[in-house]
Amino acid sequence: MAAFIPFKLSLLLSLLSNIGFLPETSKNNVGIFPPTCNRIECPSFDLIEVGNGYEIRRYNSTIWVTTSPIQDISLVEATRTGFLQLFDYIQGKNKYKQQIEMTAPVITEVLPSDGPFCESSFRISFYLPKVNQANPPPAEGLHIQKWKSTYLAVRQFSGFVTDYNVGVEAAALEASLADTVWSAAIKKSQKDETTSVYLVAQYNSPFEFSGRVNEIWMLVDLEDELLPV
């Protein structure tokens, strides 16, 4: 078993190196249930509204393990770096030396940069299974985050995540929300420089080359009176 782990990590690294370079046409979907969530645990949510090219979801309280900010010009490279830290964590590199089941999605939080040619800041997070949420193992360099009830605007797309297509999909989500009550609530959530511009959720293992589901998430600072009746 001990010899298998380095082999598995070596194979994982090899496959990760392909992310962002495999050609696959992106198809925009709304309301597709990621097949991955039939096999592994995903956070549950309530669907608030389905619009033209977007969903509004409410996630109940969830626990995530998150990297420290990673500075990079590439979301793909930052995600690879952060994912490997989280992979070590679930393999037992934590205070309890506890192995943790893989879940989905892995999310990359995109924080604002000072300009178009500056490095951006990214935080990569892994959703902790319910069995681990009461007492999540701490680990050096990683942070345990508890999300309260959270509203998100969501757009789905297929294929492999690239530095190009995440910007296109995020802009498309923003455009689809224009002139809705949700647009103002998203702008309200981005009121300071520490707030993410958007998050990229990836549901599939690098081993899967078809049927991939990714999502752009934007936080919605929602007041109860804005909820549809």
N, C-alpha and C positions, 0 to 999 in steps of 0.2 A: 504493500500500500504506500509506504514512504517513497518508493521509487516511482510510483505512478503519478504522484503530485507534480514533481518537476516536469515530467513528460507532458502532463495535461497543461501545465502553465506554458511550456514551450510551444505546444500546438496552439494554445489560445493566443499567444503573442503573434504567431505567424498569421493567424486569421485576422487578428485585430489590425495588422499592417495593411490589410486590403480595404478597410473601411474608408469610404470616401472616394474610392477609385473604381469601384465596380459599376459599370453602366447598367442602369435599370430605370425605366420610365416611371416618373412619379405620378401617381393617381390620387386625386384629392377625394376624400371620402368623409362622410359624417355619419356617426353612429355605428361604425364597425367595431364589434367586440373583438379585441385582440385574441387570436387563438391561443397565444401563450398563456393567457389567464385561465384556460381550461386545464393547464398542466401544472402551473405553479401559482403561488399566492400573489394576488394583486390587491391594492387598496380598494375598498368599496366606495361607491359614490351614488348620489341621487341625481338624476337628470332633471334639470330645472327648465331648460328650454332648448329646442332644436331650431336653429335659424338657417339662413342661406349661407352655407359654408362654415358654420360654427355650431358648437354646443356650449351651453352653460351648465356646469356641474357643481355640486356641493359635496366635498369630501369631508367626512367626519374626522374626528381626532385621529392622527396617525403619528407614528414614530419613524424617524429617518436617521441614518448615520451619514454624516456629511464630511467631505474633505475640507481642509483649510483652502482659502482662495488660491487658485492656480493662475499665474500670469502667462498668457500666450496670445499670439495673434490668430491661432487656429482653434476653433471649438473642437474639431475632431482630435487634434493632438492633446488638448487639455482633457478631453473625455477619456482618451486612452490612458493618460497618466493617472487620472483620478480613479478610473475603473480598476486598474491594477492594485492600487492601495486598498480599495474596497474588496477586491477578490482575495487579497491576503487576509483581510479582516474576517471574511466569512470562512476562510480555511483554518482559522484558529489563532491568527495573530492579533489577539486581544487579551485583556487582563485576565479573563476567565479561561483562556485557551479553549474556547468553545467554538465548535463548528456550527455554522448557521446555514439554513437552507437558502438557496437562491430564490429571489422574488423578481417581480417586474412591476413597474418599469424602473430602469436606472435613469435618473434625470440629471441634466446639466443646466445649471442656473447661469444665465448670461447677465453679467453686471456691466454698467456703462463704462466705456473708455473715454479718454480725454479727446480723442480725435480718430479719424478714419485709419491712420497709419500707426496708431498706438496699440500696445498690447491691451487686450481686454482681461477681465477677471472672471474666472469661472469657479463654481462650486459643484461638485458631483455628489449625488446622494443615492443611497440605496434604501429602499423600503424594508423595514425590519418585519419579519413574520410576527403574527399576533402572539405566538408562544414566547417570543423574546422581548415583547414590548414592556412588560412589567418590570423587567430587570435587564435592560440592554447592556451588553458588555462594553465598558469603555476601552479606548485604545489611544495610544500616543499619536497625535497629529490628526485625529478624527474627532468629530463633535456629534453628540446626540441631540437631535432637534425634535421637538414636539410641535406638530401643527395642530392648532385648534380647528374648529369647523372653518373650512376654506372654500371660497368660491373661485372657480377658474373658467375662463373662456378657452375653448379647445378647438384646434383644427388638426385633422389627421392627414397624413400623407404616407406613401409607401416607399419602398426601396431602401437603400443605404443612406444614412445621414451624411451630408457633405457640408463644407463651409459655405458653399454657394446656395444649396437648396434651403437651408434653414432660414437664411435671410429672405428668400423669396416667399417661403411659406409664412413666416412671421408677418411680412408686409401684406400678404393676402388675407391673413386673419384680421389684421388691423383694418383693412379696407372693408371686409365683410361686416365688421362691427360699426362702421361709420354711421352716424345719425341714429344710433340706438342708445338706449339708456345705459347699456353696458360700456360703451366707449368712454363716457364720462367717468364711470366707476373705475375703469382701468387706468385712466390718466391720474385719477386721485390716488391710486395705489403706487404710482411711480413719482411721488412727490419729492423724493430726495435721492441723492447719489448712491445710497446704500441699497436701494430697492432694485430688484432685477427688472430688466427690460422684458425678458421672457424666459421660459424654461423649455428645454427639449427633452421629451420623454421617449426612450427607446425600449421596446418590449421584447425584442428578439435577441437571441444569442448570435454571435458572429458566425456560428456554424450554419445558420439558416440563410439561404440565398433567395428564397421566394416567400411570398405571403407575409412580408414584413409590414408591421404597423408602427408608425412613429407619430408623435403628436407635438404640436406647439402649445404650450400653456401660457396664459397671461393671467396674473392675479387680478381679481376683481374686488375692489374695496366697496362692499355692498352693504347698504342700509336696508333694514327690513321693509321699509315702505316702498323700495324699488322692486321687490319681488312680484312677479306676475300673480294675479289672483286666480 
